[in-house]
Amino acid sequence: MKYQEIQNILKNSKIILIIGLSRDNNKDSNIIAQYLLKNNYQIIGINPNSNRISNIKCYKELKMMSKNQLKNIDIINIFRPSNELINIIKQIIQLKELRKSVIWSQMGILDKRAEESAIKNNMKIIMNKCIKIEHSNIN
């Protein structure tokens, strides 16, 4: 995806779902969630062990969220190992309310099959890029 398109996605997004949001304040997912909150994004987390991390509402899994919540998500930011990406993408595709969301996997998280699956299902996907770094480059 081109630089300008990424910038436009970030400028036009309001709600970001973080899959793999950590309770550990020193982990990248938590640091980036706090950064995004400070930059006026609404953050929702997916963490199987927590209902709330700091001031962020969390769900144990995607299917526990209401259809109304899902349809308002602009970006799905993934902090899970690359070998889990294909199954996460499959879950996202099955939830038709998420079809307009942009899938974003963080630096070091990539899987060509997962990317092809998202594209085949007409979903935008950004892989192997840090949302915080990209956001800090907004003009």
C-alpha positions in Angstrom: 0.0 0.0 0.0 1.3 3.4 -0.9 2.4 6.0 1.6 -0.3 8.5 0.8 -3.1 5.9 1.1 -1.7 4.9 4.6 -1.7 8.5 5.6 -5.3 8.9 4.5 -6.4 5.8 6.4 -4.9 7.2 9.6 -6.3 10.7 9.1 -9.8 9.3 8.4 -9.9 6.7 11.1 -11.4 7.0 14.6 -11.7 3.6 16.2 -8.9 1.1 16.3 -9.2 -2.5 17.5 -6.0 -4.0 18.8 -5.8 -7.8 18.7 -3.2 -8.9 21.2 -3.3 -5.9 23.5 -1.0 -6.7 26.4 -1.5 -5.9 30.1 2.2 -5.3 30.3 2.9 -1.5 30.0 6.3 -2.2 28.5 5.0 -4.3 25.6 4.7 -2.6 22.2 0.9 -3.2 21.9 0.3 -1.4 25.2 2.8 1.4 24.4 1.2 2.0 21.0 -2.4 1.8 22.4 -1.5 4.6 24.8 0.1 6.6 22.0 -3.0 6.2 19.9 -5.3 7.2 22.8 -3.2 10.4 23.3 -3.7 11.1 19.6 -7.5 11.0 19.8 -8.2 7.5 18.6 -10.7 5.3 20.4 -9.1 2.0 21.3 -10.7 -1.4 21.9 -8.7 -4.4 22.8 -8.8 -8.1 22.3 -7.1 -10.0 25.2 -8.3 -13.4 26.4 -7.3 -12.6 30.0 -8.6 -9.1 30.6 -11.8 -7.2 30.4 -10.0 -3.9 30.8 -6.4 -2.8 30.3 -5.8 0.7 31.7 -8.8 2.6 30.5 -9.3 0.4 27.4 -12.3 -2.0 27.2 -11.2 -5.5 26.1 -13.0 -8.5 24.8 -11.8 -12.1 25.0 -12.3 -12.6 21.3 -13.8 -10.9 18.3 -17.0 -12.8 18.3 -17.9 -11.4 21.7 -18.3 -7.9 20.3 -21.7 -6.7 19.2 -22.3 -6.2 15.5 -22.8 -2.5 16.1 -19.4 -2.3 17.7 -17.7 -4.3 14.9 -19.2 -2.2 12.1 -17.6 1.0 13.6 -14.1 -0.3 13.6 -11.8 1.5 11.2 -8.5 -0.3 11.7 -7.8 -3.8 13.1 -4.2 -3.6 14.4 -2.7 -7.0 15.0 0.0 -7.8 17.6 0.1 -11.6 17.3 2.7 -13.9 15.9 2.9 -14.3 12.1 1.8 -17.9 12.3 -1.5 -16.8 13.9 -2.2 -14.2 11.2 -4.0 -16.5 8.7 -6.5 -17.7 11.3 -7.1 -14.1 12.6 -7.8 -13.0 9.0 -10.2 -15.8 8.5 -12.1 -14.8 11.6 -12.2 -11.2 10.4 -13.5 -12.2 7.0 -16.3 -14.3 8.6 -17.6 -11.2 10.4 -19.2 -9.2 7.6 -19.4 -6.1 9.8 -15.6 -5.9 9.7 -15.3 -6.0 5.9 -14.8 -2.2 5.6 -12.1 -2.2 8.3 -8.4 -2.0 7.3 -6.3 -4.9 8.6 -2.9 -3.7 9.9 -0.2 -6.1 11.1 2.6 -4.6 13.0 6.3 -4.7 12.1 7.6 -8.3 11.9 4.1 -9.7 11.5 3.6 -11.0 8.0 2.1 -13.9 6.2 1.7 -13.9 2.4 -1.3 -16.4 2.6 -3.1 -14.1 5.1 -2.5 -11.1 2.9 -3.8 -12.9 -0.2 -6.8 -14.0 1.7 -7.7 -10.5 2.8 -7.1 -9.1 -0.7 -9.2 -11.9 -2.3 -12.1 -10.8 0.1 -11.8 -7.2 -1.0 -10.2 -6.0 2.3 -7.4 -3.5 2.6 -4.4 -4.8 4.4 -1.2 -3.2 5.6 1.5 -5.6 6.7 4.8 -5.3 8.5 4.4 -1.6 9.4 4.3 0.1 12.7 1.1 2.2 13.1 2.9 4.5 15.6 5.7 5.3 13.2 3.3 5.8 10.3 1.1 8.1 12.4 4.1 10.2 13.5 4.8 10.8 9.7 1.3 12.4 9.1 1.7 15.7 7.3 
